Amino acid sequence: MANIKSAIKRVQTSEKRRAQNAAFKSDLRTSIKTFNAKAENNDVDGAKEAFLVATKKIDKAADRGLIHKNAANRQKSRLQKRLNEVSA
């Protein structure tokens, strides 16, 4: 354990951020799974709504640095491709 006051604060801050990031990433994965489930059931309207929610969360995750921007773009592209298949 750290002895210096600033190091102790840094450990606490890091732990708090780690928990917030883990929660956000979990929510991100859930939104993607929700979209995939709706796309699987050919629920076009539900899939469109879930797509908007998922892409918004993917963009936020990329802005926060939780995922790389190229990974975010790749995920959004895959979701869009799946949505186009369902809509057609």
C-alpha positions in Angstrom: 0.0 0.0 0.0 1.2 3.5 -0.8 2.5 5.7 2.1 2.5 9.1 0.3 -0.7 11.0 0.5 -0.9 11.8 -3.2 -0.2 8.2 -4.1 -3.0 7.1 -1.7 -5.4 9.5 -3.4 -4.3 8.3 -6.8 -5.0 4.7 -5.9 -8.5 5.6 -4.7 -9.2 7.7 -7.9 -7.9 4.9 -10.1 -10.2 2.3 -8.4 -13.2 4.6 -8.7 -12.5 5.2 -12.4 -11.9 1.5 -13.0 -15.3 0.6 -11.5 -17.1 3.3 -13.6 -15.3 2.1 -16.8 -16.2 -1.5 -16.1 -19.9 -0.5 -15.5 -20.0 1.5 -18.7 -18.3 -1.2 -20.8 -20.8 -3.7 -19.4 -23.7 -1.5 -20.4 -22.2 -1.1 -23.8 -22.0 -4.8 -24.3 -25.6 -5.2 -23.1 -26.9 -2.6 -25.6 -25.1 -4.4 -28.5 -26.6 -7.8 -27.4 -30.0 -6.1 -27.2 -29.6 -4.9 -30.8 -28.5 -8.4 -31.9 -31.4 -10.0 -30.2 -33.9 -7.7 -31.9 -32.2 -8.2 -35.3 -32.3 -11.9 -34.8 -36.1 -11.8 -34.3 -36.5 -9.5 -37.4 -37.9 -6.7 -35.2 -37.1 -3.9 -37.6 -38.4 -1.0 -35.5 -36.9 -2.3 -32.3 -33.6 -3.0 -34.0 -33.5 0.6 -35.3 -34.0 2.0 -31.8 -31.5 -0.4 -30.3 -29.1 0.5 -33.1 -29.3 4.2 -32.2 -28.7 3.5 -28.5 -25.8 1.1 -29.2 -24.0 3.5 -31.6 -24.4 6.4 -29.1 -22.8 4.3 -26.4 -20.0 3.1 -28.7 -19.2 6.7 -29.6 -19.1 7.7 -25.9 -16.9 4.8 -25.1 -14.5 5.8 -27.9 -14.5 9.4 -26.6 -13.7 8.3 -23.1 -10.9 6.1 -24.3 -12.5 2.8 -23.2 -12.2 1.4 -26.7 -10.1 2.5 -29.7 -11.7 4.8 -32.2 -11.1 2.3 -35.0 -12.6 -0.5 -32.9 -15.7 1.7 -32.3 -16.0 2.4 -36.1 -15.7 -1.3 -36.8 -18.4 -2.2 -34.3 -20.7 0.5 -35.7 -20.1 -0.7 -39.2 -21.0 -4.2 -38.3 -24.2 -3.1 -36.5 -25.2 -1.0 -39.5 -24.5 -3.9 -41.9 -26.7 -6.2 -39.7 -29.5 -3.5 -39.6 -29.4 -3.2 -43.4 -29.8 -6.9 -43.7 -32.8 -7.0 -41.4 -34.4 -3.9 -43.0 -34.1 -5.3 -46.5 
